[in-house]
Amino acid sequence: MPSQPATAKILVLMPMLPGYEAVREAVAATIDRAGLGMLRLETLLEDWEWLDWLDQSIDRCDFVLADPSRHNPFVMYELGVARRRRRPTLVILDRADSQLSGSLDGSAYRPYANDALDTFSARLEADLTQLATPAAARNHSGDLAAHHARAGELLAQLQQTSELPLEAVSRGAFATRLRHAVAHGSFADDFADTPLGAAGLLAAITRSSRMLDTMDAIRTWVDGRR
């Protein structure tokens, strides 16, 4: 009999603080529903044990889901290590925050709220399914001019439907943001026209994409175009 394909594994990096229990449960249920394997720290470890766990987990995972809410220093460190090893990454963020950390500027993160986790879970599942496709981590060459043109078209369309003061960054800033997204695996040419890819292009070109209200508008608009 032919062997079954291995289940893709996602490394989940989330705060282990009080108040995050519900979203941790929602994320775990979503990953299970998507048919993915989950690697996640469930108990507090000594620093050396934590670092050893992180190294082994990054080696074993196919991609990463990270929640750096409140600029959590442990998650930010873990995410930095994972991105240096070019693991495709999806970022989620608590709506109680006002903005994403500046070091993640240009990321197409998914906001969530504890009183709307069912809606968040359904949308997260679509993101994870897209990110887990084999093609998502292969083609990184790309045509920057074409991506910039497409991002400009998407922003113009979004501006017509949004009351937010949305502005584009310079072409150079867009190129830098997109290159970083490609380098750490959260954007690939092969899914540029998918909802997740469109959100990535908008995150790279929109000046205020660090702000929760802006990214919430981007993700809601892109989800509505499915």
Secondary structure, 3 states (H helix, E strand, C coil): CCCCCCCCEEEEECCCCCCCHHHHHHHHHHHHHCCCEEEECCCCCCHHHHHHHHHHHHHHCCEEEECCHHHCHHHHHHHHHHHHCCCCEEEEEECCCCECCHHHCCCCCEEECHHHHHHHHHHHHHHHHHHCCHHHHCCCCCCHHHHHHHHHHHHHHHHHHCCCCCCECCHHHHHHHHHHHHHCCCCCHHHCCCHHHHHHHHHHHECCCCEHHHHHHHHHHHHHCC
